[in-house]
Amino acid sequence: MTSSYNNSREFKSINIAILTVSDTRTEITDKSGAYLCDAVIDAGHKVIHKRIVKDEVAEIKDVLEAWSMNLDIDVIISTGGTGLTKRDVSVEAHSQVYEKEITAFPSMFASISMEKIGTSALQSRACAGVRNGTYLFALPGSPSACKDAWENLLRPQFDYRHLPCNFVEIMPRLLKDGIDES
């Protein structure tokens, strides 16, 4: 089955926070964070926070926890720190915060990456999950990888018009207990 868009549905803008994880990037040199901010806005959503933190589990985790408790934030996208080196700790921080993993995300992202960069896709540990009704995504630090994830996975899933289903339509139920009766 292929996906499509139902233009009779009204677009719903969501609030997204962007977190760059890097020991070296600044607001001026943060191309991945800048790309994500521009892409989010171009898609019709709002960037309500943007921040850069060092590759430290505690720092990353503190921001993810605080932002996921902020009811004004629907999605947190981090970029950087998903590689294999000792300093790459975004995945460790994310995994300590998730209440639920979005287990299909890493394999779908790897599949898209494989088409672009071949077996080098093995070096990414991109991941995703949910905490307190907030979606969290850890993307590589490469602007190209951020573009691949945004264009192929995140943008469609953050569009309420995307069918057969999307992340936006289940947002109200992320915090509910029990059976959905709607």
Secondary structure, DSSP 8 states (H G I E B T S, - for coil): ---EE-TTS-----EEEEEEE-SS--TTT-HHHHHHHHHHHHTT-EEEEEEEE-S-HHHHHHHHHHHHH-TT--EEEEES--SSSTT--HHHHHHHH-SEE-THHHHHHHHHHHHHHGGGGGG---EEEEETTEEEEEE-S-HHHHHHHIIIIIHHHT-TTEES--HHHHGGGTT--S----
